[in-house]
Amino acid sequence: MMRGGDMGKNLLVDLRPLRDAPAFARVWKGNTIQGLGTQAAVVAITLMVFERTGSSLAVGLIGLCVAIPTIVLAPLGGLLADRSDRRRLTRMTAAAQTLVALGFMAQALIPNVWLGAAYLLVALQAAIGALAVPARRTLLRTIVPPTLLPAAIILTLLSGNLGMILGPALGGLLLSVGMAWACFGLQLVGSVAVLIAAVRLPAIPGSSAPGSTGFGGIAEGAVFVARHRVLRGVFLADLSLTMLALPIALLPALNAERFGADPLIFGLLSAAPAIGAALLGLGSGALGRLRWRGPALLITTALFGGLMVGVALSGYWWITLILLGLGGILDAVSISLAQIIVQEETPDSLRGRVGALEHMVGMGGPQLGATRAGLFGNWWGAGIGIAAGGICAIVAAAALGANRTGLRGYRAAASTDADESR
């Protein structure tokens, strides 16, 4: 019988990968510092471009500088991760990111620097990230024992969520005291930490399995996912949530329609999903031990849609805030389960290319979802637009659940479960 203290301990985030996998601990710490710095730098770049131009379009071009290199180069990054020495690729991209961070630092210190330099550095950073992410996603299966893999994935997501919450706040604080350069300095420190962790990685060769090169090799990952019923369901469930139900693009209109365009309320509503995701990470111990991961992913997607219908119906800002925070928790659960299933079901020979596809969906899904939300909101108003997206997500989850051989029947093998002893 489990005692109350043991039960509470098992519900907390599982820190064993940081204790028992030294290589993972070094990578995690470097990525956490780099994530904080990168998010602080995003705030600094955004403000700098707006102050120099006074144009929202100029600010919007920053997103274009991120999207185009990511979409174009991520498939190539996946192929490189599967066909080359992954440690060497990780080291090279980490070194390149450090050089870009130095460039950001320099442009912050040089008065009246050419504005195009900021766009160029953003595009370079996105291009290097597109080549780096697939290889880095393959690291976990090499540097973390199989029993700790779910916990390591959740810790990685927690690191990203902490960066999303604390990075912008830290950036705003540094900018308020005239220390824009410090935002990029923190990014540089994180890049150096990632580089040091990469240098100390064990050998991680690419797959030795035969396969196509060129476009055929790049396409193999997408073909594998399309033919694999479970993975196909994972990607479709992810897109159902991000493209159909995410309400972020409609929050300004919702705030204006119902809460008097109060900037404080808007800030709270915008931060609520990320705060919910971070809270889930801190109490995610039981999530890594969940075995019925496929059904849980479908239920999570449907519940998220239901919460968004609640957001659409709510007339009180504090209820909307709570619902969005709960939505952030469910979104984090969905991402965690999806990444765990992908790691478990993808063979090593395709892990880089499937990881690249994950990266593209993770970057592109929310952007397409924002466009969808904007169209719905423009046609019907913010409330109906959010409700329609939530209902669509519920229908999509039900449709995916109708296939018994897909996510509905997916259960993790006993050998992949985390050891419950701490």
C-alpha positions in Angstrom: 0.0 0.0 0.0 1.4 3.4 -1.0 1.7 5.9 1.8 0.4 9.5 1.4 4.0 10.9 1.4 5.1 8.4 -1.3 2.1 9.2 -3.4 2.8 12.9 -3.2 6.4 12.3 -4.1 5.4 10.2 -7.1 3.2 13.0 -8.4 6.0 15.5 -8.4 8.2 16.0 -11.4 10.6 13.1 -11.8 14.2 14.4 -11.4 16.0 11.1 -11.8 17.3 11.8 -15.3 19.1 14.9 -14.0 20.6 12.7 -11.2 21.3 9.5 -13.1 22.1 10.6 -16.6 25.0 13.2 -16.4 25.1 13.9 -20.2 21.4 14.6 -20.1 21.8 16.9 -17.1 24.5 18.9 -18.9 22.3 19.3 -22.0 19.3 20.1 -20.0 21.0 22.9 -18.0 22.5 24.4 -21.2 19.2 24.3 -23.0 17.4 25.9 -20.0 19.8 28.8 -19.8 19.8 29.2 -23.6 16.0 29.1 -23.6 15.8 31.9 -21.1 18.2 34.0 -23.1 16.5 33.3 -26.4 13.1 34.4 -25.1 14.6 37.5 -23.5 16.4 38.2 -26.8 13.1 37.8 -28.7 11.6 40.6 -26.6 14.6 42.8 -27.1 14.6 42.3 -30.9 10.9 42.9 -31.2 11.0 46.1 -29.3 14.1 47.3 -31.1 12.5 46.7 -34.5 9.3 48.5 -33.5 11.1 51.5 -32.0 13.3 51.8 -35.1 10.4 51.5 -37.6 7.1 52.2 -35.8 5.7 49.5 -38.0 3.8 46.3 -36.9 4.5 44.9 -40.4 8.3 45.2 -39.7 7.8 43.3 -36.5 5.7 40.7 -38.3 8.6 40.1 -40.7 10.6 38.7 -37.8 8.2 35.7 -37.8 8.7 35.3 -41.5 12.4 35.2 -41.0 11.9 32.3 -38.6 9.2 30.4 -40.5 10.9 30.2 -43.9 14.3 28.7 -42.9 12.5 26.3 -40.5 10.2 24.9 -43.2 12.9 24.7 -45.8 15.8 23.3 -43.8 14.2 21.1 -41.1 13.7 18.1 -43.5 17.4 18.4 -44.4 18.3 18.5 -40.7 16.4 15.3 -40.2 18.2 13.5 -43.0 21.6 14.7 -41.7 20.7 13.5 -38.2 20.0 10.0 -39.6 22.9 9.8 -42.0 25.8 11.5 -40.1 27.6 11.4 -36.8 25.0 13.0 -34.5 27.5 14.2 -31.9 29.5 16.0 -34.6 26.4 17.6 -36.0 25.3 18.7 -32.6 28.7 20.2 -31.9 28.8 22.0 -35.2 25.3 23.5 -34.8 26.0 24.5 -31.2 29.2 26.3 -32.3 27.3 28.1 -35.0 24.6 29.1 -32.6 27.3 30.6 -30.3 28.6 32.6 -33.2 25.1 33.9 -34.0 24.7 34.8 -30.3 27.9 36.8 -30.5 26.4 38.6 -33.5 23.3 39.5 -31.6 25.5 40.8 -28.8 27.5 42.9 -31.2 24.5 44.5 -32.9 23.1 45.4 -29.5 26.3 47.3 -28.5 26.8 49.1 -31.8 24.8 52.3 -32.0 22.4 52.7 -35.0 23.5 49.4 -36.5 21.9 48.4 -39.9 18.4 47.1 -39.1 18.7 44.4 -41.7 21.4 42.8 -39.5 18.7 41.9 -37.0 16.6 40.1 -39.6 19.7 38.3 -40.9 20.7 37.1 -37.5 17.1 35.9 -36.8 17.0 34.0 -40.0 20.5 32.5 -39.4 19.4 31.4 -35.9 16.3 29.8 -37.3 18.2 28.0 -40.0 20.8 26.6 -37.6 17.9 25.6 -35.2 16.2 23.7 -38.1 19.4 21.7 -38.7 20.1 21.2 -35.0 16.7 20.2 -33.5 16.3 16.8 -35.3 19.8 15.7 -34.1 19.1 16.9 -30.6 15.8 15.0 -30.5 17.7 11.8 -31.2 20.0 12.3 -28.2 17.5 11.2 -25.5 17.4 7.6 -26.5 21.2 7.5 -26.4 22.0 9.5 -23.2 19.0 8.5 -21.1 18.2 4.9 -20.0 14.9 3.6 -21.5 13.1 3.5 -18.1 13.8 7.3 -17.6 12.9 8.4 -21.2 9.4 9.6 -20.4 10.7 11.6 -17.4 13.5 13.1 -19.6 11.0 14.2 -22.2 8.8 15.9 -19.6 11.8 17.6 -18.1 12.8 18.9 -21.5 9.3 20.3 -22.0 9.4 21.9 -18.6 12.6 23.6 -19.5 11.0 25.1 -22.6 7.9 26.2 -20.6 10.1 27.9 -18.0 11.9 29.8 -20.7 8.6 30.9 -22.3 7.4 32.3 -18.9 10.5 33.7 -17.3 12.4 34.7 -20.4 10.1 37.5 -21.6 9.7 38.8 -18.1 13.4 38.9 -17.6 13.8 40.5 -21.0 11.3 43.2 -20.1 13.1 43.8 -16.8 16.5 44.2 -18.5 15.0 46.5 -21.1 13.4 48.7 -18.5 16.8 49.5 -17.0 18.4 50.1 -20.4 20.3 46.7 -20.5 19.2 45.3 -23.9 22.7 43.9 -24.4 22.2 41.7 -21.3 19.3 39.9 -23.0 21.7 38.8 -25.7 24.5 38.2 -23.1 22.3 35.6 -21.4 21.6 34.0 -24.8 25.3 33.9 -25.4 26.0 32.2 -22.0 23.3 29.6 -22.7 24.8 28.9 -26.2 28.2 28.4 -24.6 26.7 26.0 -22.1 25.0 24.0 -24.8 28.3 23.9 -26.7 30.2 22.6 -23.7 27.5 19.9 -23.2 27.8 19.0 -26.8 31.6 18.6 -26.6 31.2 16.2 -23.7 28.6 14.0 -25.4 29.4 10.3 -25.9 29.7 9.1 -29.5 26.3 9.2 -31.2 26.7 7.8 -34.8 23.9 8.1 -37.3 22.0 5.1 -38.3 23.9 2.4 -40.3 20.7 1.1 -41.9 20.6 1.5 -45.7 18.3 4.2 -47.1 17.7 6.7 -49.8 19.6 10.0 -50.1 18.4 13.3 -51.5 14.7 14.0 -51.7 13.8 10.3 -51.4 15.7 10.1 -48.1 14.0 13.2 -46.8 10.5 11.9 -47.8 11.1 8.5 -46.0 10.2 10.0 -42.6 6.9 11.5 -43.8 6.0 8.2 -45.6 6.8 6.2 -42.4 4.5 8.4 -40.3 1.7 8.3 -42.9 1.8 4.5 -42.9 2.2 4.0 -39.2 -1.3 4.1 -37.7 -0.2 5.1 -34.2 2.2 7.9 -35.3 -0.3 9.1 -37.9 -2.8 9.4 -35.1 -0.3 11.3 -32.9 0.4 13.9 -35.6 -3.3 14.3 -36.5 -4.2 14.7 -32.8 -1.5 17.3 -32.4 -2.7 19.3 -35.4 -6.3 18.9 -34.2 -5.4 20.8 -31.0 -3.0 23.4 -32.5 -4.8 24.2 -35.7 -8.4 23.8 -34.6 -8.6 24.8 -30.9 -5.8 27.1 -29.9 -7.5 30.5 -29.1 -4.4 32.7 -28.7 -5.0 34.8 -31.8 -8.5 35.6 -30.6 -7.6 36.7 -27.1 -7.2 40.4 -28.0 -10.7 40.5 -29.6 -12.2 38.5 -26.7 -10.7 40.9 -24.2 -12.0 43.9 -26.2 -15.5 42.4 -26.6 -16.0 41.2 -23.0 -13.5 42.8 -20.6 -13.2 46.3 -21.8 -9.9 45.9 -23.6 -8.1 45.9 -20.2 -4.4 45.5 -20.9 -3.8 43.8 -17.5 -6.5 41.2 -18.1 -5.1 40.6 -21.6 -1.7 40.0 -20.2 -3.0 37.6 -17.6 -5.1 35.7 -20.2 -2.1 35.5 -22.5 0.2 34.1 -19.8 -2.3 31.6 -18.4 -1.6 28.7 -20.8 2.1 28.9 -20.3 1.7 29.1 -16.5 -0.6 26.0 -16.6 1.9 24.1 -18.7 4.7 24.9 -16.2 2.5 23.8 -13.3 1.9 20.5 -15.1 5.6 20.0 -15.5 6.2 20.5 -11.8 3.6 17.9 -10.9 4.2 15.5 -13.8 5.6 12.5 -12.0 2.6 10.3 -12.7 2.4 11.2 -16.4 5.6 9.4 -17.3 4.2 6.2 -15.8 0.9 6.3 -17.7 0.7 3.3 -19.9 -2.6 3.9 -21.9 -0.9 6.8 -23.7 -2.9 6.6 -26.9 -6.4 6.9 -25.3 -5.1 9.5 -22.9 -3.9 11.7 -25.8 -7.3 11.5 -27.5 -9.1 12.3 -24.2 -6.8 15.2 -23.6 -7.5 16.6 -27.1 -11.2 16.4 -26.6 -11.1 17.9 -23.1 -9.0 20.8 -24.4 -11.7 21.4 -27.0 -14.4 21.4 -24.3 -12.4 23.9 -22.2 -12.3 26.2 -25.2 -16.0 26.0 -25.6 -16.2 27.0 -21.9 -13.8 30.0 -22.7 -16.2 31.0 -25.4 -19.2 30.9 -23.1 -17.6 32.6 -20.1 -18.5 36.2 -19.3 -16.1 36.6 -16.4 -12.4 37.2 -16.9 -11.3 35.1 -13.9 -13.3 32.1 -15.1 -11.7 32.6 -18.5 -8.3 32.8 -16.9 -8.8 29.5 -15.0 -10.1 27.7 -18.1 -7.1 28.9 -20.2 -4.7 27.8 -17.4 -6.4 24.3 -17.4 -6.0 24.4 -21.2 -2.3 25.0 -20.8 -2.1 22.0 -18.6 -3.9 19.8 -21.1 -1.8 21.2 -24.0 1.4 20.2 -22.0 0.0 16.7 -21.4 -0.8 16.3 -25.1 2.7 17.4 -26.1 4.4 15.2 -23.5 2.4 12.1 -24.5 2.9 12.7 -28.2 6.7 13.0 -27.9 6.9 9.9 -25.7 4.9 7.9 -28.2 7.0 9.2 -31.1 10.2 8.3 -29.3 8.9 4.8 -28.5 7.6 4.0 -32.0 10.2 5.5 -34.3 13.2 3.3 -35.3 16.6 4.8 -34.9 17.2 4.9 -38.7 14.3 7.4 -39.0 14.4 9.2 -35.7 16.0 12.4 -37.1 13.6 12.8 -40.0 10.5 12.0 -37.8 11.9 14.5 -35.3 12.2 17.1 -38.1 8.6 16.5 -39.0 7.7 17.0 -35.3 9.6 20.3 -35.4 7.8 21.5 -38.5 4.3 20.5 -37.1 5.2 22.1 -33.7 6.2 25.4 -35.4 3.7 25.4 -38.2 0.6 24.1 -36.5 0.1 27.0 -34.1 0.8 29.5 -36.9 -1.8 27.9 -39.2 -4.1 27.7 -36.1 -3.7 31.5 -35.6 -4.7 32.1 -39.2 -7.8 29.7 -38.8 -8.7 31.5 -35.6 -8.4 34.9 -37.2 -10.7 33.9 -40.1 -13.3 32.4 -37.7 -13.2 35.4 -35.5 -13.5 37.8 -38.4 -16.6 35.9 -39.7 -18.4 35.2 -36.4 -16.7 37.2 -33.6 -14.2 36.0 -31.0 -16.6 34.0 -28.9 -18.1 31.9 -31.7 -14.7 31.6 -33.3 -13.2 30.0 -30.2 -16.3 27.8 -29.6 -16.2 26.5 -33.2 -12.5 25.6 -32.9 -13.1 23.7 -29.7 -16.0 21.8 -31.2 -13.9 20.9 -34.2 -11.2 19.5 -31.9 -13.7 17.4 -30.1 -15.0 16.0 -33.4 -11.5 15.3 -34.6 -10.6 13.4 -31.4 -13.7 11.3 -31.7 -12.9 10.5 -35.3 -9.4 9.4 -34.4 -10.7 7.4 -31.6 -13.0 5.4 -33.9 -10.0 3.5 -35.3 -9.3 0.8 -32.7 -5.9 -0.1 -34.2 -4.6 3.5 -33.9 -4.3 5.7 -30.9 -7.4 4.2 -29.2 -5.6 0.9 -28.6 -2.1 2.2 -28.0 -0.6 1.0 -24.7 3.1 1.4 -23.8 5.0 -1.9 -23.3 5.8 -2.8 -19.8 9.5 -2.5 -20.6 9.2 1.2 -21.4 7.5 2.2 -18.2 9.5 4.1 -15.7 10.6 2.3 -12.6 8.3 3.5 -9.8 10.9 3.3 -7.2 12.7 6.5 -6.5 
